[in-house]
């Protein structure tokens, strides 16, 4: 009699969840490293009053 084949592990139909979590972990790691870099640009505060004036090009009388 011939030997029976080794049973294989069942694989899920889609590996999307695993790929997404791996991608998100990589993004978090990348962005954290970028923030901690000595060459990272210092971000302006979001609620800065002078920032609103930057968009004004004409002043109507």
ChimeraX attribute file (.defattr): number of C-alpha atoms within 10 A of each C-alpha:
attribute: neighborCount
match mode: 1-to-1
recipient: residues
	/A:1	3
	/A:2	4
	/A:3	5
	/A:4	6
	/A:5	6
	/A:6	6
	/A:7	6
	/A:8	6
	/A:9	6
	/A:10	6
	/A:11	7
	/A:12	7
	/A:13	6
	/A:14	8
	/A:15	9
	/A:16	10
	/A:17	9
	/A:18	9
	/A:19	11
	/A:20	11
	/A:21	11
	/A:22	11
	/A:23	12
	/A:24	11
	/A:25	11
	/A:26	12
	/A:27	12
	/A:28	11
	/A:29	11
	/A:30	11
	/A:31	11
	/A:32	11
	/A:33	12
	/A:34	13
	/A:35	12
	/A:36	9
	/A:37	10
	/A:38	8
	/A:39	8
	/A:40	10
	/A:41	9
	/A:42	7
	/A:43	6
	/A:44	8
	/A:45	8
	/A:46	7
	/A:47	8
	/A:48	9
	/A:49	9
	/A:50	8
	/A:51	12
	/A:52	9
	/A:53	9
	/A:54	8
	/A:55	8
	/A:56	8
	/A:57	7
	/A:58	6
	/A:59	5
	/A:60	4
	/A:61	3
